[in-house]
């Protein structure tokens, strides 16, 4: 079991490094994993299935490792050709995972999270229940987080706005059953502690100089120095009465300061939450996805 936990953490670490390449998606993987987990729980899945869906949510974008930075970080809408490159990431993720000992935990979410019930998704134009269960859940969580997150060309929507779009697209872009569950959770306020956060109790912070997200971690105390990985600016972290602010110092980080860091504490927590699906994976008791 210990070996499986280490293998899973290595996958989580790789996914975190892939995410760190995009300055506007800080915390996206954590949010998608948590949104997916809440939906799976609300839908009555077993603890092992809930854990598996959460794992798939965190690993769903692994294939973006092959997307060039010029496309991934483009501060404008993508051209048709650039979007075609983005659309290769499920297939790349499939190749990355296919021979991995823990592939069964995330392969469906990685490969099919951009499929749609109406058959207009990619890469295989699956429709309805031909789309694996995990992918139906993770796909909704992924799109919802994209809508509520700020991008270079637009501000993030409110939870209510995004839920309205989900409601309009039930049965076409989003699975009706799981989409309705997300809407219910949103109306109950269950999503409020996830949207706009990069990990529990840590709200997203924008770089005061250039706008992208600067990810703050729980171990960083008042007056810690943090750095924007987009412009390289040095920022002083100010914590007061539960609030977080960033103040530019006027300096810039060197190569070492700008390196992406793996946040081991939160990855260890995710591995702990995934223990039930690791047991099921090793004993072959997971039901078909």
Secondary structure, DSSP 4 states (H G I P E B T S, - for coil): -HHHHHHHHHHHHHHHHHHHT-TT-TTHHHHHHHHHHHHHHHTT--HHHHHHHHHHHHHTTGGGGGS-HHHHT-SSPPPHHHHHHHTTHHHHHHHHHTTSTTHHHHHHHHHHTT--TTS--SSS---GGGS-HHHHHHHHHHHHHHHHS-BTTBPPPPHHHHHHHHHHTBTTTB-HHHHHHHHHHHHTTTTTTTTTEEETTEE-EE-TTT-SEE---TT--TT-EEE-TTT-EEEEEEEETTEEEEEEEEEE--TTTTS----HHHHHHHHHHTHHHHHHHHHT-PPP-
